[in-house]
């Protein structure tokens, strides 16, 4: 269906090609998962399928890409629109109309289909993706999961034979992500659509994939194969695979269900051990508190009477559906947005009364789009500006950057940094004034596993140093790794607040994979299990799995 | 009236433009207020429950701002009319080469009334456009644009949708400045946010363009390069000819012989270009809005109001312009009031919106959640 023949792509001004000498064949009806570190060229690979790279982005392409018999060199994206449907990373950025039904029809109008055909396909697609109730809704009023499904539907109506999805679930809460993936799964199985999907959250998608393409980056050759085979050695793997590798299970399980079947001996071995938890300092003086906080936007309450306290040295995770009020809560702590009732104090002061210049001495927030905070043209300038803003000794921020992300160079443009590097740079900028309270809004959106692990270590160190950290996230694996306490918001109210282990293991939605595999025991991460088993070397691990092999 | 459905967007825009045309013919504040009331009543009755449905309030506020600015400019700089002095502002006379421009000085009742009525007229025109905007979003109007003009229409609509987006961007940047420990007010803050806001808008435009291209926008059927050139010449040349023709017709100095033939030629060329381009386009329209009796009634109401005021103007109806010099109370010509009454009829003649979309039936639910 899709054939890459010795494809090399170089962006204008770049010294090295993003993809070098890529040859691969994707057969019809397969679900192919593309994984790789951020900045490795995954998105380039996806966007080359319908010719947006290089027709739209510029750059040089050698070799040929043929999709369904059409060469992308001679067919611009619009001539491939009936064959390849592309859903961009942020669905909102690709919407042309403003109502669900019109958006579904837009592509077909461009293709010039007859009105009765359009009518029929819109109805079919509404049913297929469960959008019938939303058909007349404005796109602006939809939730994240609904938008993603509309974006998929909008390209599906043209009946493409290839569907390209760029991180379809990275911004979604676990529930909405499952909705979207179920829809994709159905397309592959019922309609035989070929799906090429990039995703960082392997734990959500790897079990659906027929093939995996690993893009190592730096122009190194791609790895292409079946998931169990590639996952055995892949540099990035979901927790279920890492646990399987640790225990030496064979065949390597990719789903929680398979892993549970294999996990009997491991569970027996772990009886009598308890997970090693970070000692959480017990302090009564909270650095930030909220009392019966009510925030309203118009007549709709976004927060209804929230009580919360952030003691020093704790990492608190804030979870909940898209639109549950997480961002509103973080904004209230930095004095942004209306407060209808109740009180917020940070370091004994009302954040709304603090002018911008004093705010950073009390609390820092890394927003959902960290790039918003950067405005200089080089990293060095950005660091100097941060020193000035925070009124600290010149070089403070630069030293922090050197500590947290040593590979970032002075002369780089912040825009050219990878998603993860940009996040760390912004974190350094915010930390330059040493705010005792640190807030992060969805820091792991679009981050790969290594960067996530690095962030987890940094957050643990900061907590150790006495910062109070509040982290809004959908990423259950990150929560399992770093959070001491979890607060779950639903509909603007706190519905759970307690130690991580208690809260996440009791909820099927928020439990990490390791907890699901080893329940009723309360292990949360692979590291915890590894530490409890002691230094497991190859043979011991193999022995553990040997009993299962037969 | 009739089954619940969406009224054709062009009918709403035609109605609103009719009201705006009528408003441009009068400076009587009572009539202007009546026109705004008629528009507001129709909006109240038939606006949809969608983000753009709430834009009428914004246009009302914009209207007030326009009036205030117009009066303020008159008080500070405007040339004085009449003799009834209201207040004397400290000012100074400018050198003779700037004669006509005044700063401060005498402010008369006459000049203030003049400015007030003028501002009200402009505000009413803006509010009428706002009414159309909240009754039928520009995107809905795009559905009925002739195929040949579609691409031009798209650029206008995309530009229009970016305006609210810019407001959100400015808000976001103010937040970022606060998070970096900087002041969020003052001219420096505004200047610093200009570049990132424009950058953001540009980036979004490029993303949207790529997305539209991937979905088949701009696919050309079987138009040859020669045909395309022909269409461009016909459209452009026709428009230029029509412009020159109409200018020659209305301006006193030029020969009328030149005007009419040029105008007719221009219109014919443009129409031909549109037809050829429309045939070449492969686009189709999903669920094109039908044009039925209700559309005629709504459009007719707008046309009738505009025509009525044009006739009043031609006949010199007393009371169409409020007395300014000497100042006096505006009168209310009954016949004009009756004509404005026609403007409010779409509140009944337009079909109700499909269930779940009428903003008048329920109090604001879903649409607000997005801001939360």
Contacts between the chains, C-beta under 8 A, distances in Angstrom:
chain1	res1	chain2	res2	distance
A	50	B	214	5.6
A	52	B	210	5.5
A	52	B	213	7.2
A	52	B	214	6.0
A	55	B	213	7.9
A	56	B	209	7.7
A	56	B	210	4.9
A	56	B	213	6.5
A	76	B	213	7.2
A	77	B	210	7.6
A	77	B	213	4.7
A	77	B	214	4.7
A	78	B	213	5.2
A	78	B	214	7.5
A	78	B	215	7.9
A	78	B	216	5.1
A	78	B	217	6.3
A	78	B	218	5.4
A	78	B	219	4.9
A	79	B	219	6.7
A	80	B	214	7.9
A	81	B	214	6.4
A	81	B	215	5.4
A	81	B	216	3.2
A	81	B	219	7.0
A	82	B	216	6.9
A	84	B	214	7.7
A	86	B	211	7.8
A	86	B	214	4.7
A	88	B	207	7.1
A	88	B	211	5.9
A	93	B	204	6.4
A	93	B	207	4.7
A	93	B	208	6.7
A	93	B	211	6.9
A	94	B	207	7.1
A	94	B	208	7.0
A	94	B	211	3.4
A	95	B	211	8.0
A	96	B	208	7.2
A	96	B	211	7.3
A	96	B	212	5.8
A	96	B	215	7.4
A	96	B	217	7.8
A	97	B	139	5.6
A	98	B	50	7.4
A	98	B	51	7.5
A	98	B	52	7.5
A	98	B	137	6.3
A	98	B	139	5.3
A	98	B	161	7.6
A	99	B	50	7.7
A	101	B	286	8.0
A	101	B	287	7.8
A	102	B	139	7.4
A	102	B	143	7.9
A	102	B	286	7.1
A	105	B	286	3.5
A	105	B	287	7.4
A	106	B	215	6.4
A	106	B	286	8.0
A	107	B	215	4.3
A	107	B	216	5.7
A	108	B	284	7.6
A	108	B	286	6.7
A	109	B	283	5.8
A	109	B	284	5.6
A	109	B	285	6.2
A	109	B	286	5.6
A	110	B	215	6.0
A	110	B	216	3.6
A	110	B	217	5.2
A	110	B	218	7.8
A	110	B	219	6.0
A	110	B	283	6.5
A	111	B	216	5.1
A	111	B	219	6.9
A	111	B	282	7.7
A	112	B	219	7.5
A	112	B	221	7.3
A	112	B	282	3.7
A	112	B	283	5.9
A	112	B	284	5.1
A	113	B	284	6.0
A	114	B	284	6.6
A	115	B	284	6.2
A	115	B	285	7.0
A	115	B	286	6.6
A	115	B	287	7.2
A	115	B	288	7.2
A	118	B	284	7.1
A	118	B	286	4.7
A	118	B	287	7.8
A	119	B	286	7.3
A	119	B	287	6.8
A	122	B	286	7.2
A	136	B	354	6.8
A	136	B	356	6.8
A	136	B	357	6.2
A	137	B	366	7.2
A	138	B	50	4.5
A	138	B	51	5.6
A	138	B	367	7.0
A	140	B	51	5.2
A	140	B	367	7.7
A	140	B	370	5.3
A	141	B	51	7.5
A	141	B	366	4.9
A	141	B	367	5.5
A	141	B	369	6.4
A	141	B	370	5.3
A	154	B	215	7.5
A	155	B	215	6.8
A	158	B	215	7.4
A	158	B	216	7.0
A	297	B	368	6.4
A	297	B	371	4.6
A	297	B	372	4.8
A	298	B	364	6.8
A	298	B	368	4.6
A	298	B	371	7.0
A	299	B	363	7.6
A	299	B	364	6.8
A	299	B	368	7.1
A	300	B	368	4.9
A	300	B	369	6.2
A	300	B	372	5.7
A	302	B	372	4.1
A	323	B	369	6.8
A	323	B	372	6.7
A	325	B	372	7.2
A	328	B	372	6.7
A	331	B	175	7.8
A	334	B	178	7.0
A	334	B	179	6.6
A	335	B	178	7.6
A	336	B	175	5.7
A	336	B	178	6.7
A	355	B	183	6.8
A	356	B	177	6.5
A	356	B	178	4.6
A	356	B	180	7.8
A	356	B	181	5.6
A	356	B	182	5.1
A	356	B	183	5.2
A	356	B	184	5.7
A	357	B	181	5.5
A	357	B	182	6.9
A	357	B	183	6.6
A	358	B	181	7.7
A	359	B	178	6.5
A	359	B	179	7.7
A	359	B	181	5.8
A	360	B	180	7.5
A	360	B	181	3.7
A	364	B	179	7.2
A	365	B	179	5.3
A	367	B	175	7.2
A	367	B	176	7.1
A	367	B	179	6.5
A	369	B	172	8.0
A	372	B	172	6.1
A	372	B	173	7.1
A	372	B	175	7.7
A	372	B	176	4.4
A	373	B	176	5.0
A	373	B	179	6.1
A	373	B	180	5.7
A	375	B	192	7.4
A	375	B	195	7.9
A	375	B	196	6.0
A	385	B	180	8.0
A	386	B	180	7.3
A	389	B	180	5.4
A	389	B	181	4.5
A	389	B	182	6.0
A	390	B	181	6.2
A	429	B	180	6.9
A	430	B	179	7.1
A	430	B	180	7.9
A	433	B	181	6.4
